[in-house]
Amino acid sequence: MHSLLKEIRHSPLLWMLVVVPVVIALEHIMPDAHTLLFVLAVIAIVPLASLLSHATEAVAEKTGDAVGGLLNATLGNLTELIIAVTALQAGQYMLVKASIAGAIVTNSLFMLGASLFLGGLRHRVQEYNRAGGRLHSALLLMATIALLSPSAVADLNFPGHEATVQRLSVALAVLLIAAYGLSLLFSLKTHKELFASSDHGEGGGPALPVAVAVPTLGIVTVLVALVSEIFVESVQKAAETLGMTPAFVGFIVVALVGAAAEMAVAFSAARRNRLDMSVSIALGSASQIALFVAPVLVLLSYFVGPQPMDLQFWPGAVTMVMIAAVVTSFITNGGQSAWFVGALLLCIYAIFAMTLYMVPPGSHGPV
C-alpha cells in the first residue's frame, strides 16, 4: 500500500483521482446536471486509466506481454460489458449496438494507430510478433462475417424473418463464444510459443509489487465501471447541449471513453518499444468485443432485457467494422511498423468520425 501511495504522490496526473468521489457524489446530489456530470466523468476516467496502466504493467512484468495484453483487454471490456448490461435493462438496444461496433473500430483503428504512431515517433522502426496480429485480425474477419449474416437474412423479408434472425443470432453467439475460447486455447496453451514477445522493450522503471497491483486492478476496474455508467447516463443529454449527433456519441465518444484505460497502457507500452503488448491490447480487445462481449450480450438479453436482442447491425456499422478488420489484417501482416503506418490508421478513423459527426440528427437511421 505504501508503494501505491508513493506512486500517487509522485504523479501529478494521479492527483486528479480526487474527481472520482466528487462525480459519484454529484450524481446523487445533482442527477439532472448532465453536462457537468459528463465533463467530470471524462476527467475522472483519465487518472483511473493511468492507475490501471501502472497496475497492469506490474502484472505484465511477471506474466509476459501476451497475457498482460489479454488481462488489460479483459478488464477494459469488463467495464464496457457492465455499461452495456445497464443499457440492456433499459431496452436501449441501438445504444448497445452502436457502442459494440464503435468499440471494435476504435480499438482496431484508433488505439492501434495511435500506438504505432507514438511508438514510431520515438523509435525509427519497431518490430512485433506478427502471429498475434494475424490471429486477432482473422478473428475480426470471422466476426464481421457473422454480423453480415443476420442482415442478409433480414433483407430477404420472408414471413417470420424476425424470428429466424433471432434464432440465427443465438446460434451465432454460441459459435462466436466457442471460437473465442478456442483462440485462447491456441494462443495461451497449445501454440503459445508462437506468440512469445521479443525481448527488445525498455523497462518501465520501478513497478508496483504484484501483491499491490492485483487488488488495485480490481478496485480501479470497479471505479471505472461506476464512473463510466455516470458518463453513459449523462452523455446523451450533454451531447444535445454540445451539438453532437447520437451516431457520433454512440460510435465515437462512448467507445473512446470506454477504452481510455486500455489506451493508457497500450500507448505507454508502444513508447517503451513493447509493441507486442500494444498490438495485443488493441486487437485483442477488438476481437474480444466481437467474439465474446457482443454474443454474451445477446444471450443476457433473454434474462435482463425487456425483449431479446439480435446481431442485426445497420449496414453502415457493418461496413466500418469490415473495413477496420481488413485494414488491420494488412497492417499487421509484416511484423514491423513506423510512425507513418499509425498515421494512416488514424486518418481512416478520422474519416469515419467526420462522417458520423456531419450526419444531421434524424438522418442516420437506427444509430
JOTA-V702648 format. One record per helix or strand of 3 or more residues. SS is the DSSP state (H for helix, E for strand). FROM is the first residue (numbers start at 1). TO is the last residue. Records with the same first field share a line. If there is no record, write none. Layout:
SS=FROM-TO + FROM-TO
//
This chain:
H=2-9 + 12-29 + 34-63 + 65-89 + 93-122 + 130-156 + 161-190 + 192-195 + 210-242 + 246-258 + 260-271 + 275-304 + 315-331 + 339-358
//
